[in-house]
Amino acid sequence: MKKIIYLLGIMFLMVGVAKAQDSKAAIGPEIEFEKLVHDYGDVPFNGNGECEFRFTNTGNEPLLIQKPKSSCGCTIPSWPNEPILPGESDVIKVTYKTNRVGNINKTVTVTSNALKNSTVVLRIKGRVLEQANEAMPEKKNDFGKGSPVNKQ
């Protein structure tokens, strides 16, 4: 009888230890973005191609952002170089060069020391409109009867 009670006690102890480990929160940084896609809509040729992706460190250790990688040279990210403390927020700024007419569909891959989402892909989309043709005023040439070109 003592052996059965002893074995039951050990089993309850093991189950309690396993539950305590499951309920223990993960220790480390976490990154959470407010949005993953920015839609510029219609942007004028050579217009403002800047946007921001705000994020928060929802973990319990400092968050470090590594150099984000853009899908092309026309998309330029900038990011905080210093650690983001738990509970603090910052932004990754993205500048798209709007000197090409057509659709925008580019990505920026953000890598960090976050435990769950260590790699996050941000996306920008929209359309750059054609450059407006500014019409120059026409000079009216009047080659009438009194003009030296049209002498009769």
JOHU-V547405 format. One record per residue. N is the residue number from 1. RES is the residue in one small letter. BURIAL is # if it has 16 or more other C-alpha atoms within 10 Angstrom, else .. D_LAST is the distance of its C-alpha to the last C-alpha in Angstrom with 2 decimals. Layout:
BEGIN
n:N res:RES burial:BURIAL d_last:D_LAST
n:N res:RES burial:BURIAL d_last:D_LAST
END
This chain:
BEGIN
n:1 res:m burial:. d_last:136.62
n:2 res:k burial:. d_last:135.62
n:3 res:k burial:. d_last:133.49
n:4 res:i burial:. d_last:131.55
n:5 res:i burial:. d_last:130.91
n:6 res:y burial:. d_last:129.91
n:7 res:l burial:. d_last:127.45
n:8 res:l burial:. d_last:125.96
n:9 res:g burial:. d_last:125.52
n:10 res:i burial:. d_last:123.67
n:11 res:m burial:. d_last:121.42
n:12 res:f burial:. d_last:120.52
n:13 res:l burial:. d_last:119.84
n:14 res:m burial:. d_last:117.53
n:15 res:v burial:. d_last:115.62
n:16 res:g burial:. d_last:115.24
n:17 res:v burial:. d_last:113.88
n:18 res:a burial:. d_last:111.38
n:19 res:k burial:. d_last:110.18
n:20 res:a burial:. d_last:109.80
n:21 res:q burial:. d_last:107.55
n:22 res:d burial:. d_last:105.37
n:23 res:s burial:. d_last:104.94
n:24 res:k burial:. d_last:104.15
n:25 res:a burial:. d_last:100.43
n:26 res:a burial:. d_last:98.50
n:27 res:i burial:. d_last:98.12
n:28 res:g burial:# d_last:94.67
n:29 res:p burial:# d_last:91.04
n:30 res:e burial:# d_last:88.97
n:31 res:i burial:# d_last:85.23
n:32 res:e burial:# d_last:83.80
n:33 res:f burial:# d_last:80.07
n:34 res:e burial:. d_last:78.71
n:35 res:k burial:. d_last:76.10
n:36 res:l burial:# d_last:75.38
n:37 res:v burial:. d_last:71.84
n:38 res:h burial:. d_last:68.81
n:39 res:d burial:. d_last:65.93
n:40 res:y burial:# d_last:62.65
n:41 res:g burial:. d_last:60.99
n:42 res:d burial:. d_last:57.20
n:43 res:v burial:# d_last:56.12
n:44 res:p burial:# d_last:52.54
n:45 res:f burial:# d_last:51.20
n:46 res:n burial:# d_last:52.64
n:47 res:g burial:. d_last:54.73
n:48 res:n burial:. d_last:58.34
n:49 res:g burial:# d_last:60.56
n:50 res:e burial:. d_last:63.81
n:51 res:c burial:# d_last:66.98
n:52 res:e burial:. d_last:70.70
n:53 res:f burial:# d_last:73.82
n:54 res:r burial:. d_last:76.79
n:55 res:f burial:# d_last:80.26
n:56 res:t burial:# d_last:83.84
n:57 res:n burial:# d_last:86.87
n:58 res:t burial:# d_last:89.38
n:59 res:g burial:# d_last:92.04
n:60 res:n burial:. d_last:94.69
n:61 res:e burial:# d_last:93.62
n:62 res:p burial:# d_last:90.45
n:63 res:l burial:# d_last:87.45
n:64 res:l burial:# d_last:85.48
n:65 res:i burial:# d_last:81.99
n:66 res:q burial:. d_last:81.05
n:67 res:k burial:. d_last:77.48
n:68 res:p burial:# d_last:75.59
n:69 res:k burial:# d_last:73.63
n:70 res:s burial:# d_last:70.24
n:71 res:s burial:. d_last:69.02
n:72 res:c burial:. d_last:65.86
n:73 res:g burial:. d_last:64.24
n:74 res:c burial:. d_last:61.86
n:75 res:t burial:# d_last:64.89
n:76 res:i burial:# d_last:66.63
n:77 res:p burial:# d_last:70.01
n:78 res:s burial:. d_last:71.80
n:79 res:w burial:# d_last:75.46
n:80 res:p burial:. d_last:78.33
n:81 res:n burial:. d_last:80.19
n:82 res:e burial:. d_last:83.31
n:83 res:p burial:. d_last:86.00
n:84 res:i burial:# d_last:85.66
n:85 res:l burial:# d_last:89.02
n:86 res:p burial:# d_last:90.70
n:87 res:g burial:. d_last:89.16
n:88 res:e burial:. d_last:86.04
n:89 res:s burial:. d_last:82.45
n:90 res:d burial:. d_last:79.33
n:91 res:v burial:. d_last:75.97
n:92 res:i burial:# d_last:74.21
n:93 res:k burial:. d_last:70.51
n:94 res:v burial:# d_last:67.99
n:95 res:t burial:# d_last:64.36
n:96 res:y burial:# d_last:61.99
n:97 res:k burial:# d_last:58.70
n:98 res:t burial:# d_last:56.11
n:99 res:n burial:# d_last:53.34
n:100 res:r burial:. d_last:53.69
n:101 res:v burial:. d_last:52.54
n:102 res:g burial:. d_last:55.24
n:103 res:n burial:. d_last:58.85
n:104 res:i burial:# d_last:61.39
n:105 res:n burial:. d_last:64.92
n:106 res:k burial:# d_last:66.72
n:107 res:t burial:# d_last:70.29
n:108 res:v burial:# d_last:72.21
n:109 res:t burial:# d_last:75.82
n:110 res:v burial:# d_last:78.15
n:111 res:t burial:# d_last:81.50
n:112 res:s burial:# d_last:84.29
n:113 res:n burial:# d_last:88.06
n:114 res:a burial:# d_last:88.52
n:115 res:l burial:. d_last:91.52
n:116 res:k burial:. d_last:90.10
n:117 res:n burial:. d_last:86.31
n:118 res:s burial:. d_last:85.87
n:119 res:t burial:# d_last:82.52
n:120 res:v burial:# d_last:80.01
n:121 res:v burial:. d_last:76.58
n:122 res:l burial:# d_last:73.90
n:123 res:r burial:# d_last:70.72
n:124 res:i burial:# d_last:67.22
n:125 res:k burial:# d_last:64.80
n:126 res:g burial:# d_last:61.53
n:127 res:r burial:# d_last:57.86
n:128 res:v burial:# d_last:54.99
n:129 res:l burial:# d_last:51.79
n:130 res:e burial:. d_last:48.41
n:131 res:q burial:. d_last:46.39
n:132 res:a burial:. d_last:44.07
n:133 res:n burial:. d_last:40.39
n:134 res:e burial:. d_last:38.80
n:135 res:a burial:. d_last:35.20
n:136 res:m burial:. d_last:32.88
n:137 res:p burial:. d_last:30.45
n:138 res:e burial:. d_last:26.99
n:139 res:k burial:. d_last:24.16
n:140 res:k burial:. d_last:21.39
n:141 res:n burial:. d_last:17.96
n:142 res:d burial:. d_last:15.39
n:143 res:f burial:. d_last:11.94
n:144 res:g burial:. d_last:10.49
n:145 res:k burial:. d_last:7.58
n:146 res:g burial:. d_last:9.07
n:147 res:s burial:. d_last:9.66
n:148 res:p burial:. d_last:9.32
n:149 res:v burial:. d_last:9.31
n:150 res:n burial:. d_last:6.34
n:151 res:k burial:. d_last:3.68
n:152 res:q burial:. d_last:0.00
END
